[in-house]
Amino acid sequence: MKQRIITALLLAPLGIALMLFVPTPAFVGSIGLICGIGMWEWTRMSGMRSRPWRAVAVAIGVGAMLALYFTSSITLWWAFIILGCIAWIAMIFWLKNFSFAASPTREHTALKLAAGMLAILPAFAGLMRIHQTQAIPHTWALYAMFMVWSADSIAYFAGSRWGRTKLAPNISPGKTREGLYGALIGSAVFAAIGGWLLDVRGVTLVLLVLVALISVAFSVVGDLFESLIKRHAGVKDSGNLFPGHGGVCDRLDGVFAALPFFALGKALLGL
């Protein structure tokens, strides 16, 4: 736990600085690198054993991110984001059937690899749209990330204090329904206060809180789905990049799932 706290204290200022002060090209490069590492981790969890083929899969994903960034087609950006939302809704049904695609076959590896790409690429697209279309530079991107991270922290403390009923014992035994309720309540408060500080008022503020609740709910889906893939792969962490925290996918699984929904909801609200 001590190692986790130290790592978190080191990462938080870096994350804030990245969101607020780094120019867009450097920001895109940094996020692209993080997503690329996440893809590398996911290829291993998917069951790919050949490092050259894993590198090819990551190269395809990074190429897609570069093409997406340099394209002038807004329609393509939103196609990725909406596809990501649809994919995460479909993954709820996968979670209900724990053993689906559990056996290490080529078909199942390909399916899990596709799921990973549909988790990471739409999140990249969503974050880029949030970061590039802000009246107040970069604050909405920071808002989106902290919305998920604060909900995750509140869920941990609420679950530790009041947790009794397991949320998904076959997938993630440590998660409880009480922790989920705490995350939703905490994110609603955060969304309301943060939205108010960003000059959102009236019905729009109420709808922003609703968007935040939906996004946080899917962040839990993302967390559970990554846990399911790890259990299929027989690994504890997706990687070891962050001491005490695991890999990129361990830290950003909820963010990957939340960003497409938040980006879409924010756009529909005209924010």
LUMTIVEX-778358 format. One record per residue: residue in one letter; x, y negated, z of N, C-alpha, C, O, CB in turn. Coordinates in steps of 0.001 Angstrom, whole numbers, padded with zeros to 6 digits, always signed. Each point is the difference from the previous one (the first is absolute). Glycine has a CB too. Example, Ala and Ser with C-alpha at 12.3 -4.5 7.8 and 13.67 -1.06 7.14 Angstrom:
LUMTIVEX-778358
A+013190+005690+007800-000890-001190+000000+000900-001200+000000+001036+000019+000665-002928+001154+000581/S+001542-002223-001966+000820-001190+000060-000770-001090+000730+000509-001108+000169+000675+001736-002314/
end
This chain:
LUMTIVEX-778358
M+000830+001210+000000-000830-001210+000000+000863-001258+000000-000308-000970-000693-001493+002221+001910/K+002910-001232-000419+000878-001157+000046+000567-000309-001376+000075-001161-000402+000487+001699+002772/Q-000161+000513-003095+000541-000183-001346-001047-000577-000943+000313-000855-000829+001255+002759+001224/R-002805-001442-000272-001093-000514-000829-000212-001491+000246-000197-000760-000949-000890+003023+000986/I+001126-002690+001225-000224-001405+000338+001124-000874-000557-000249-001064-000565-000981+001761+002649/I+002487-000226-001916+001138-000770-000509-000078-000150-001510+000221-001086-000536+001179+001905+002439/T-001716+000281-002592-000114-000053-001466-001111-000948-000422+000165-000777-000940+000685+003129+000786/A-001986-002289+000850-001119-000877-000334+000365-001474+000202-000371-000852-000807-001217+002685+001454/L+002313-002127+000429+000399-001389+000279+000969-000519-001046+000027-001199-000280-000364+001609+002713/L+001133+000477-003013+000920-000404-001049-000704-000172-001337+000324-000903-000771+001494+002086+001977/L-002790-000305-001477-000681-000022-001294-001008-001140-000118-000180-000559-001082+000488+003017+000969/A-000968-002808+001222-001048-001027-000051+000504-001338-000529-000622-000553-000907-000473+001692+002812/P+002205-001693-001377+000480-001271-000553+000399+000088-001466-000198-000945-000763+000971+000368+003028/L-000205+001725-002656+000376+000178-001400-001231+000003-000893+000002-000588-001082+002019+001885+001792/G-003082-000624-000245-001237+000030-000768-000625-001381-000145-000472-000362-001078+000111+002682+001871/I+000357-003091+000290-000557-001362-000041+000811-000879-000946-000563-000734-000812-000272+000987+003174/A+002165-000172-002252+000855-000807-000874-000212+000373-001459-000021-000875-000866+001708+000677+002704/L-001843+001487-002119-000226+000455-001371-001290-000568-000561-000050-000410-001160+001307+002501+001663/M-002297-002118+000312-001299-000498-000454-000009-001515-000194-000581-000495-000966-000487+002402+002150/L+001700-002643-000281-000172-001455+000036+001060-000776-000775-000300-001051-000566-000757+001364+002757/F+002279+000180-002226+001091-000842-000467+000700+000480-001266+000751-000760-000612-000458+000155+002946/V-000523+001837-002731+000718+000542-001154-000738-000378-001291-001213+000191-000083+002096+001734+001490/P-000178-002455-002415-000640-000328-001285-000636+001232-000634+000410+001130+000266+001250-002975-000600/T-002654+001618-000495-000775+001105-000564+000849+001063-000702-000210+001185+000256-001641-002793-000523/P+002807+001245-000612+000791+001061-000655+000746+000889+000999+000023+001222-000148+000234-002734-001816/A+000357+000890+002987+000707+000787+001018-000984+000817+000824+000301+001125+000398+001510-002861-000302/F-002989+001169+000161-001033+000716+000744-000436+001247-000772-000127+001085+000566-000651-003253+000479/V+000551+001990-002352-000417+001127-000837+001078+001077-000006-000301+001189+000098-001076-002736-001533/G+002646+001121+001319+001089+000968+000006+000084+000763+001304+000222+001210+000006+001000-002662-001576/S-001398+000746+002675+000066+000643+001320-001136+000993+000183+000214+001127+000445+000879-003173+000487/I-002317+001616-001283-001149+000894+000135+000119+001174-000961-000359+001127+000340-001070-003061+000369/G+001933+001666-001908+000202+001083-000958+000984+001033+000516-000203+001201-000182-000295-002788-001657/L+001570+001124+002488+000984+000920+000578-000628+000842+001099+000214+001211+000063+001618-002828-000608/I-002608+000973+001410-000672+000721+001085-000958+001046-000569-000043+001137+000469+000238-003166+001017/C-000961+001629-002502-000937+000949-000623+000749+001138-000680-000450+001146+000026-001198-003004-000366/G+002798+001543-000273+000799+001041-000638+000493+001023+001010-000012+001202-000267+000701-002840-001474/I-000254+001158+002907+000422+000921+001062-001186+000846+000462+000128+001200+000242+001664-002826+000494/G-002960+000965-000618-001205+000742+000369-000332+001087-001010-000413+001096+000377-000430-003130+000769/M+001024+001731-002437-000253+001006-001039+000985+001164+000121-000378+001159-000167-000507-002959-001358/W+002149+001483+001815+001005+001051+000173-000389+000928+001151+000107+001221-000112+001674-002765-000781/E-002231+000954+001992-000448+000813+001132-001205+000850-000392-000094+001168+000380+000949-002914+001215/W-001765+001160-002350-001224+000720-000356+000292+001178-000927-000672+001028+000079-000616-003156+000184/T+002290+001986-001146+000331+001127-000878+000423+001213+000816-000330+001134-000344+001022-002736-001456/R+000040+001358+002881+000409+001114+000870-001199+000613+000699-000133+001222+000063+002356-002308+000278/M-003107+000223+000192-001178+000523+000699-000944+000709-000963-000760+000877+000412+000963-002717+001270/S-000163+001469-002959-000873+000634-000985+000441+001418-000325-000779+000804-000513+000299-003047-000430/G+001735+002539+001247+000500+001346-000272+001033+000060-001102+000437+001090-000369-002598-000260+001120/M+002571-001985-001296+001033-000015-001030+001363+000254+000658+000373-000695+000946-001739-000919-002381/R+002094+002595+000941+001292+000347+000595+001182-000482-000823+001090-000199+000537-002177+002168+000468/S+000885-002153-002284+001086-000437-000877+000220-001506+000136-000890-000787-000322+000363+002660-001281/R+001700-002274+002073+000285-001422+000134-000039-000737-001341-000531-001109-000050+001923+001656+002038/P-000856+000013-003073-000112-000704-001285-001447-000259-000413-000316-001090-000477+002457+002146-000194/W-003026-000068+000848-001396-000198-000364-000686-000975+000944-000886-000750-000409+000835+003052-000539/R+000459-002291+002208-000529-000994+000937+000414-001405-000432-000791-000941+000072+000869+002635+001799/A+001174-001826-002320+000489-001293-000471-000772-000461-001239-000295-001186-000152+002568+001726+001079/V-002593+000398-001799-000786-000340-001193-001391-000510+000397-000490-000983-000556+001752+002724-000775/A-001886-001068+002292-001326-000418+000448+000051-001404+000600-000874-000827-000262+000262+003231+000689/V+001643-002666+000382+000133-001327+000600+000261-001046-001074-000544-001102+000060+001413+002134+002056/A-000037-000691-003100+000298-000938-001087-001265-000367-000763-000180-001155-000385+002483+002121+000187/I-003176+000005-000021-001269-000278-000675-000847-000954+000833-000595-000939-000530+000668+003200-000569/G-000124-002016+002406-000767-000873+000884+000552-001409+000043-000757-000968-000063+000175+002946+001411/V+001917-002102-001240+000629-001324+000017-000202-000700-001329-000230-001209-000039+001931+002020+001684/G-001616-000062-002734-000259-000579-001318-001409-000537-000115-000229-001049-000603+001879+002614-000364/A-002599-000840+001550-001391-000465-000012-000150-001301+000782-000740-000894-000411-000041+003269+000215/M+001488-002480+001329-000063-001231+000791+000608-001172-000764-000544-001104+000024+000659+002462+002082/L+001005-001126-002782+000634-001064-000778-000899-000437-001152-000154-001195-000255+002415+002096+000870/A-002854+000069-001310-000896-000326-001105-001207-000784+000496-000467-000933-000653+001218+002992-000559/L-001242-001662+002374-001159-000671+000572+000336-001438+000376-000797-000913-000220-000047+003114+001068/Y+002032-002394-000280+000399-001341+000428+000191-000941-001187-000376-001170+000066+001470+002182+001936/F-000513-000507-003079+000320-000862-001137-001138-000136-001002+000080-000823-000912+002269+001484+001213/T-003398+000123-000150-001113-000119-000928-000810-001256+000277-000048-000488+001129-000035+002974-001325/S-000548-003001-000844-000853-001186+000159-001472+000383+000107-000874-000865+000062+002549-000481-001344/S-001937+002648+001302-001382+000473+000030-000514+000114+001432+000355+000930+000725+000045+000308-002864/I-001236-002189+002535-000615+000062+001328-000917+001213+000099-000153+000598+001065+000282-003107-000864/T-000739+002860-001337-000895+001163-000029+000730+001264+000433-000554+000827+000724-000763-001900-002563/L+002575+001221+001391+000775+001188+000363+000294+000021+001496-000056+001053+000635+001073-001025-002927/W-000701-001204+002854+000217-000081+001445-001225+000502+000758+000107+000821+000910+001446-002767-001252/W-002721+001433-000053-001217+000371+000724-000402+001446-000275-000635+000638+000840-000106-003018-000944/A+001107+002897-001062-000280+001411-000278+000759+000888+000985-000547+000980+000504+000173-001508-002948/F+001634+000185+002716+000787+000755+000974-000619-000105+001393-000126+000999+000709+002200-001399-002079/I-002453-000805+001751-000539-000216+001342-001306+000761+000197-000192+000667+001016+001278-002921-000961/I-001979+002148-001032-001286+000696+000106+000199+001512-000042-000676+000736+000719-000472-002689-001808/L+002079+002419+000245+000300+001430-000046+000503+000487+001355-000322+001105+000435+000860-001294-002884/G+000261-000655+003113+000477+000362+001329-001138+000135+000995-000008+000927+000809+002138-002087-001310/C-003093+000243+000451-001160+000087+000904-000778+001287-000235-000399+000679+000946+000250-003182-000900/I-000063+002831-001327-000732+001222-000338+000767+001233+000504-000590+000938+000534-000406-002080-002573/A+002319+001116+001856+000819+001141+000420-000079+000220+001500-000095+001139+000458+001625-001564-002374/W-001492-000674+002698-000051+000157+001452-001366+000484+000467-000093+000731+000987+001802-002530-000771/I-002753+001407-000902-001326+000535+000329-000021+001513-000258-000554+000765+000789-000538-002997-001367/A+001701+002650-000533+000046+001426-000329+000825+000773+001030-000294+001159+000294+000054-001726-002733/M+001272-000079+002985+000867+000695+000964-000713+000306+001312+000441+000861+000760+001510-002002-001790/I-003046+000444+001297-000798+000332+001189-000509+001437-000104-000008+000740+000984-000676-003168-000718/F+000264+002805-001453-000508+001355-000209+001126+001024+000101-000218+001127+000445-001600-002042-001913/W+003018+000522+001055+001157+000883+000150+000268+000246+001481+000292+001127+000401+000693-001980-002569/L-001085-000204+002985+000234+000141+001435-000994+000971+000639+000333+000692+000962+000572-003025-000916/K-002108+002380-000578-001015+000897+000563+000319+001464-000274-000507+000891+000681-001184-002695-000971/N+002532+002046-000707+000389+001367-000346+001505+000117+000175+000766-000131-000955-002700+000383-000683/F+002346+000001+002887+001413-000035+000364+000852+000906-000876+001121-000369-000349-001807-000144+002668/S+000196+001664-002674+000805+000996-000712+000064-000235-001503+000703+000723-000706-001314+000884+002471/F-000111-002604-002264+000005-000240-001445+001407-000358-000467+000627-000904+000553-003029+000136-000459/A+002904+001475-001114+001318-000229-000607+001148+000212+000983+001080-000565-000174-002157-001052-001369/A+000846+002430+002574+001039+000221+001008+001105+000925-000498+001156-000162+000389-002876-000187+001367/S+001392+001299-002593+001009+000959-000463+000983-000679-000954-000394-000870-000777-001264+002755+001034/P+002941-001495-000205+001047-000681-000779+000069+000440-001456+000988+000599-000424+000279-000806+002519/T-002299-000085-002851+000009+000315-001422+000356-001243-000805-000031-001114+000522-001689+002917-000161/R+002055-001611-001622+000334-001143-000870-001195-000932-000148+000141-001222+000013+001515+002644-001255/E-002838-000821+001101-001207-000812-000168-000252-000866+001232-000356-001172-000117-000609+002936-001388/H+001149-001183+002669-000229-000750+001231+001067-001078+000203-000295-001088+000496-000796+003116+000500/T+002324-001719-001379+001058-001009+000072-000324-001181-000911+000160-001157+000389+001525+002952+000138/A-002137-001495-001733-000351-001066-000947-001165-000829+000528-000016-001220-000157+000825+002642-001749/L-001782-000765+002529-001155-000704+000540+000421-000932+001142-000455-001141+000077-001026+003077-000730/K+002340-001449+001525+000460-000829+001119+000879-001149-000486-000046-001102+000546-000063+003106+000956/L+000902-001739-002523+000821-001067-000564-000887-001086-000599+000262-001189+000183+001586+002835-000651/A-002889-001245-000242-000937-000972-000567-000691-000799+001101-000202-001207-000128-000152+002716-001846/A-000008-000818+003059-000634-000692+001128+000940-001037+000591-000430-001093+000371-000934+003133+000121/G+002661-001698-000403+000967-000955+000516+000128-001222-000882+000071-001122+000501+001140+002999+000533/M-001182-001676-002349+000072-001131-000923-001247-000870+000113+000081-001226-000076+001338+002592-001482/L-002574-000725+001741-001253-000751+000143-000104-000678+001361-000840-000878+000199-000250+002482-001765/A+001939-001198+002496+000054-000672+001294+000915-001223-000061-000328-001055+000543-000106+003249+000605/I+001581-002045-001811+001030-001036+000060-000164-001070-001078+000112-001189+000300+001412+002890+000654/L-001785-001310-002194-000075-000987-001086-001144-001006+000186+000232-001195-000181+000744+002917-001337/P-002195-001301+001868-001056-000993+000234+000299-000914+001194-000402-001163+000009-001225+002781-000982/A+002334-001087+001984+000385-000843+001132+000975-001077-000452-000109-001155+000413-000243+003079+001164/F+001301-001549-002422+000932-000977-000566-000768-001059-000784+000246-001196+000157+001564+002952-000283/A-002740-001316-000717-000792-000938-000787-000815-000925+000894-000081-001203-000247-000027+002882-001597/G-000497-001109+002887-000817-000813+000902+000812-001042+000723-000421-001151+000110-001088+003065+000169/L+002690-001522+000227+000834-000950+000735+000520-001097-000926+000090-001160+000402+000565+002983+001195/M-000313-001465-002828+000480-001015-000943-001093-001018-000325+000271-001197-000099+001319+002880-000868/R-002817-001210+000805-001101-000934-000295-000245-000917+001198-000238-001195-000171-000819+002888-001386/I+001114-001141+002755-000193-000823+001194+001124-001026+000117-000242-001164+000318-000942+003072+000835/H+002400-001472-001410+001164-000867+000177+000055-001111-001048+000464-001103+000288+000756+003040+000701/Q-001687-001653-002193+000149-000945-001100-001177-000950-000161+000100-000977-000742+001278+002672-000365/T-002475-001436+001773-001201-000824-000216-000463-000600+001310-001128+000234+000434+000454+001197-002378/Q+001539-002201+002573-000330-000590+001289+000125-001511-000053+000969-000539-000534-000197+002617+001682/A-001769-002756-000583+000079-001451+000104+001043-000392+001044+000744-000962-000194-003165+000757-000491/I+002476+000936+001776+001003-000206+001038+001058+001084-000203-000306+001180+000174-001386-002208+001489/P+002918+000671-002024+000986+000999-000405+000175+001146+001002+000363-000209+001158+000781-001607-002375/H-001410+003017+000738+000376+001249+000656-000758+000342+001285+000212+001080+000552+001973-001470-001533/T-003044-000474+001466-000647+000286+001282-000994+001155-000108-000138+000772+000948+000421-003173-000322/W-000969+002537-001739-000957+001089-000137+000698+001357-000052-000527+000993+000502-001017-002551-001700/A+002724+001597+000593+000754+001257-000010+000377+000401+001419-000111+001167+000375+001000-001696-002666/L-000446-000439+003070+000345+000269+001398-001242+000411+000783+000055+000909+000828+001841-002558-000962/Y-003006+000986-000127-001282+000316+000637-000365+001467-000250-000377+000717+000926-000380-003119-001207/A+000872+002840-000977-000384+001364-000359+000869+001033+000717-000502+000999+000515-000269-001837-002746/M+002078+000583+002257+000894+000964+000621-000213+000072+001514-000055+001085+000579+001716-001515-002402/F-001780-000737+002452-000177-000014+001448-001368+000527+000406-000158+000527+001101+001718-002461-000969/M-002542+001799-001001-001316+000551+000279+000098+001508+000228-000591+000539+000937-000479-002359-002319/V+001828+002495+000507+000148+001450+000118+000912+000363+001163-000317+000904+000773-000047-000677-003237/W+001485-000915+002598+000954+000343+001061-000576-000256+001383+000231+000779+000925+001634-001315-002481/S-002618-000555+001705-000608-000263+001304-001058+001038+000332-000111+000441+001144+000556-002877-001445/A-001228+002828-000712-001011+001039+000218+000651+001311+000407-000510+000708+000868-000988-001816-002538/D+002622+001432+001046+000718+001231+000327+000500-000023+001443-000092+001001+000711+000768-000774-003117/S-000143-001379+002836+000501-000127+001374-001135+000088+001008+000123+000664+001029+001765-002074-001859/I-003000+000732+000528-001151+000031+000901-000565+001414+000093-000394+000450+001076-000130-002845-001645/A+000488+003097-000578-000491+001382+000003+000861+000876+000906-000516+000858+000715-000360-001162-003053/Y+002189+000084+002304+000909+000791+000843-000280-000245+001480-000117+000945+000781+001868-001040-002582/F-001859-001182+002183-000212-000315+001413-001403+000392+000463-000165+000494+001115+001799-002374-001332/A-002648+001664-000627-001358+000393+000368-000113+001515+000123-000646+000517+000911-000248-002554-002063/G+001535+002741+000215-000026+001455+000067+000728+000540+001207-000438+000974+000613+000304-000933-003059/S+001265-000680+002796+000767+000436+001172-000779-000234+001287+000086+000784+000944+002037-001282-002167/R-002882-000591+001246-000707-000376+001233-001346+000709+000131-000336+000505+001071+001469-002724-001159/W-001899+002258-000997-001365+000518+000100-000271+001216-000888-001107+000539+000006+000411-002841+000533/G+001692+002729-001291-000227+001067-000970-000439+001311+000623+000663+000516+000900+001011-001599-002312/R-002776+001617+000945-000523+001276+000479-000378+000921-001164+000285+001197+000022-001122-002351+002044/T+000191+000574-003083-000523+000805-001109+000953-000051-001183+000300-001079-000509-002654+000638+001270/K+002829+001589-001197+000937+000058-001116-000686-000439-001295-001146+000358-000271+002407+001505+001415/L-000532-002641-001925-000545-000486-001268+000130+001050-001099-000963+000280-000714+001541-002619+001391/A+000602+002914-000811+000240+001033-001017+001056+000955+000553+001163-000073-000397-001755-001515-001534/P+000203+002479+002837+000972+000837+000720+000854+000884-000897+001148+000290+000340-002721-000311+001535/N+001039+000456-003011+000779+000866-000887+001075-000760-000769+000966+000588-000486-002961+000867+000279/I+001815-002760+000107+000910-000819-000811+000947-000811+000865+001214+000022-000201-002951-000145-001570/S+001169-000598+002741+000803-000862+000871-000570+000070+001407-000858-000805+000361+001449-000740-002286/P-000121+002504+002728-000579+000236+001331+000063-001191+000941-000783-000076+000947+001411+002411-001248/G+000287-003266+000059+000140-001129+000907-001022-001100-000195-000156-000856+000870+002520+001384-000818/K-003061-000523-001170-000958-001068-000285-001372+000319+000605-000467+001138-000048+001713-001670-002078/T-001874-000490+002692-001303+000171+000630-001014-000978-000577+000362-001009-000606+000761+001804+002696/R-002380-000485-001892-001057-000907-000446+000045-001304+000791-000281-001071-000538-001145+003040-000106/E+001779-001873+001913+000092-001209+000815+001090-000924-000530-000151-001222+000022-000665+002506+001974/G+001919-000698-002473+001047-000801-000614-000483-000679-001263+000344-001152-000261+001343+002686+001219/L-002493-000816-001753-000573-000579-001210-000922-001157+000339+000058-001050-000639+000105+003268-000496/Y-001016-002033+002142-000907-001087+000393+000799-001224+000465-000347-001137-000320-001413+002833+000980/G+002820-001449+000089+000843-001099+000445+000625-000737-001170+000076-001228-000004+000382+002475+002097/A-000006-000479-003101+000602-000609-001186-001001-000876-000740+000342-001094-000448+001200+003049+000252/L-002778-001476+000067-001024-000766-000720-000376-001267+000767-000155-001068-000593-000721+003201-000408/I+000731-002011+002307-000335-001187+000803+001142-001013-000047-000222-001196-000189-001220+002608+001704/G+002663-000916-001340+001156-000889-000031+000178-000670-001345+000319-001187-000064+000747+002616+001760/S-001269-000683-002779+000168-000584-001331-001088-001026-000294+000248-000976-000707+000831+003096-000067/A-002283-001910+001307-001073-000977-000192+000360-001329+000672-000208-001076-000562-001489+002949+000454/V+002236-001772+001313+000423-001212+000722+001142-000683-000743-000012-001217-000190-000695+002244+002383/F+001688-000238-002608+001130-000556-000741-000473-000659-001288+000430-001106-000329+001073+002859+001304/A-002394-001074-001709-000483-000535-001274-000742-001316+000201+000158-000933-000786-000329+003263-000109/A-000635-002402+001946-000765-001221+000259+000911-001165+000371-000140-001102-000531-001788+002506+001274/I+002860-001152+000171+000908-001069+000431+000923-000416-001150+000194-001188-000254-000279+002062+002625/G+000649+000120-003060+000886-000304-001116-000712-000720-001122+000537-000945-000576+000794+002924+001173/G-002544-001537-000913-000778-000670-001039-000318-001431+000367+000067-000894-000844-001029+003077+000212/W+000615-002405+001889-000287-001363+000472+001229-000894-000150-000110-001144-000441-001582+002059+002066/L+002857-000394-001258+001241-000772-000125+000341-000278-001462+000680-000979-000308+000136+002000+002441/L-001290-000159-003030+000220-000208-001434-001141-000786-000638-000145-000034-001222+001447+002164+001151/D-002111-002763+000925-001063-000909-000443-001150+000711-000717-000620-000556-000907+002352-001202+000710/V-002005+002986+000616-001166+000727-000517-001133-000193+000997+000198+000163+001204+001249+001566-002423/R-002630-002073+000729-001107-000337+000887-001299+000675-000448-000110+000519-001111+001223-002710+001614/G-002085+002164+000401-001366+000406-000319-000136+001444-000440+000660+000898+000523-001062-003217-001144/V-000481+002520-000366-000286+001352-000494+001256+000646-000573+000192+001210+000125-002554-001895-000620/T+003216-000119-000134+001234+000548-000572+000878+000616+001073+000643+001023-000235-000746-002724-001581/L+000136+001087+002993+000793+000546+001101-000577+001330+000469+000741+000940+000287-000105-003266+000414/V-001955+002399-000625-000654+001252+000396+000326+001103-001010+000298+001132+000380-002165-002430+000744/L+001807+000960-002405+000302+000981-001051+001477+000382+000012+000352+001140-000302-002215-002077-001091/L+002729-000018+001743+001419+000314+000108+000246+001020+001111+000815+000909-000157-000248-003205-000696/V-001262+002145+001957+000109+000979+001091-000458+001372-000489+000608+001016+000336-000991-002835+001385/L-000690+001849-002515-000487+001270-000548+001054+000625-000923+000236+001207+000051-002620-002046+000102/V+003008+000020-000986+001065+000493-000885+001144+000567+000835+000556+001047-000331-001182-002748-001434/A+000977+001010+002843+001067+000467+000880-000359+001349+000627+000843+000894+000082-000205-003282+000388/L-001885+002531-000031-000432+001264+000609+000076+001151-000996+000447+001095+000343-001952-002374+001191/I+001072+001032-002759+000081+001041-001034+001452+000352-000282+000351+001173-000123-002501-001986-000894/S+002986-000205+000917+001418+000224-000291+000661+000804+001111+000758+000932-000271-000688-003074-001027/V-000356+001785+002551+000597+000710+001132-000523+001425+000076+000753+000920+000319-000516-003082+000919/A-001514+002354-001527-000551+001361-000008+000750+000870-001012+000300+001162+000274-002567-002057+000408/F+002565+000328-001843+000737+000778-001000+001479+000121+000354+000671+000923-000462-002301-001681-001270/S+002146-000161+002544+001378+000181+000467+000101+001265+000850+001019+000691-000022-000646-003192-000016/V-001434+002798+000784-000035+001238+000786-000048+001206-000940+000650+001015+000251-001826-002211+001653/V+000404+001078-002985-000036+001071-001006+001397+000227-000566+000435+001140-000160-002828-001712-000417/G+003096-000523+000275+001354+000121-000520+000945+000672+000978+000823+000828-000390-001238-002852-000949/D+000296+001670+002598+000825+000602+001043-000275+001500+000097+000926+000808+000068-000911-002991+001193/L-001290+002543-001254-000367+001409+000103+000425+000785-001241+000432+001148+000098-002363-001797+001355/F+001803+000015-002622+000349+000716-001228+001496+000291-000053+000409+001087-000407-002330-002187-000773/E+002733+000136+001588+001442+000245+000015+000340+001086+001009+000889+000818-000239-000459-003196-000444/S-001135+002388+001810+000215+001054+000997-000358+001368-000574+000690+000985+000266-001163-002630+001575/L-000604+001711-002627-000394+001254-000627+001076+000495-000959+000350+001181+000007-002752-001846+000213/I+002930-000246-001049+001037+000384-000958+001254+000464+000734+000654+000946-000439-001574-002587-001236/K+001263+000992+002782+001168+000432+000781-000229+001386+000585+000916+000822+000023-000384-003214+000519/R-001728+002652-000076-000284+001332+000564+000085+001072-001085+000510+001093+000244-001997-002140+001504/H+000991+000735-002937+000144+000944-001112+001474+000260-000290+000391+001125-000313-002572-001920-000661/A+003006-000266+001080+001424+000131-000320+000807+000566+001158+001146+000411-000184-001386-002321-001374/G-000356+001936+002765+000701+000514+001162+001085-000935+000509+001030+000460+000493-001517+001799-001323/V+000268-003579+000717+000984-000976+000474-000657-000910+001035-001208-000235-000024+002443+000307-002197/K-000397-000576+003132-000508-000876+001055-000106-001436-000475-000982-000682+000295+001982+002190+001407/D+000007-001978-002438+000028-001364-000510+000229+000019-001506+000551+000952-000551+000315-001800+002764/S-001303-000228-002864+000226-000084-001448+001467-000256-000319+000470+000350-001082-002803-001199+000790/G+003056+000240+001226+001419-000301-000179+000592-000442+001323-000635+000129+001047+000251-000775-003449/N+001595+000128+002355+000666-000446+001231+000611-001387-000164+001000-000323+000641-000526+002708-000069/L-001073-003196-001426+000538-001335-000269-000055-000886+001229+000930-000765+000257-001634+000996-002623/F-000395-000135+003141-000178-000847+001178+000126+000853+001260-000864+000840+000256-000640-002419-001556/P+002548+001387+002084+000179+000809+001224-001215-000088+000926-000437-001091+000365+002910+000724-000533/G-003002+001517+000538-001153+000042+000882-001329-000197-000707-001057+000197+000601+002534-001029+001154/H-001437+000445-003028-001235-000266-000747-000162+000898-001220-001070+000013-000608+001198-002355+001392/G+000905+003090-001156-000089+000843-001178+000367-000746-001262+000929-000808-000008-002677+002119+001142/G+001014-001039-002207+000300-000591-001295-000968-001091-000402-000838-000439+000788+001814+002584-001429/V-000840-002574-000608-000868-001054-000530-001460+000414+000036-000860-000772+000424+002722+000004-001887/C-002145+001987+001019-001398+000457-000029-000581+000108+001406-001196-000222+000190+001672+001469-002306/D+000347-000911+003096-000484+000057+001381-000417-001372+000498-000967-000123+000752+002456+002075-000335/R-000771-002978-000828-000289-001372+000461-001065-000684-000847-000714-000873+000494+003052+000719+000337/L-002453+000538-002098-000875-000757-000907-001171+000802-000542-000694-000464-000904+002664-000860+000298/D-002205+002518+001137-001102+000804-000529-001339-000739+000111-000791-000003-000943+002052+002082+001573/G-001510-002707+000531-001236-000749+000168-000051-001242-000865-001059-000362-000514+000935+001221+002814/V+001274-001519-002466+000071-001193-000847-000293+000355-001449-000722-000724-000685+002395-000295+002247/F-001111+002137-002035-000247+000433-001378-001500+000132-000275-000477-000389-001066+002684+001598+001066/A-002938-000666+000957-001437+000221-000202-000804-001282+000154-000998-000191-000695+001289+002515+001520/A+000127-003199+000071-000787-001204+000289+000127-001077-001063-000972-000702-000280+001257+001211+002664/L+000897-000656-002986+000259-001140-000884-000933-000091-001211-000478-001096-000295+002822+001252+001025/P-002629+000941-001448-000919-000144-001137-001375-000514+000411-000583-000831-000696+001806+002673-000424/F-001745-001356+002240-001315-000440+000460+000030-001461+000434-000929-000756-000283+000417+003098+001001/F+001587-002737-000025+000083-001386+000437+000166-000942-001180-000637-001053-000050+001623+001816+002205/A-000144-000397-003098+000208-000836-001189-001304-000185-000770-000326-001106-000430+002702+001912+000282/L-003122+000294-000021-001268-000070-000724-001016-000844+000780-000661-000864-000577+001117+003129-000455/G-000579-002020+002323-000956-000747+000804+000318-001478+000042-000898-000835-000100+000538+002861+001453/K+001629-002355-001204+000433-001405+000029-000357-000695-001308-000487-001130+000003+002367+001728+001562/A-001636+000076-002671-000310-000586-001303-001508-000211-000167-000434-001036-000504+002478+002143-000455/L-002838-000121+001384-001462-000128-000123-000542-001143+000841-001037-000580-000323+000897+003023-000110/L+000851-002770+001525-000419-001107+000859+000525-001335-000521-000334-001054+000542+000291+002617+001413/G+000853-001522-002992+000536-001236-000571+001073-000654+000848+000201-001212-000069-002378+000896-000992/L+002869+001118+001863+001032-000534+000889+001379+000102-000638+000992-000403+000607-002385+001041+001372/
end
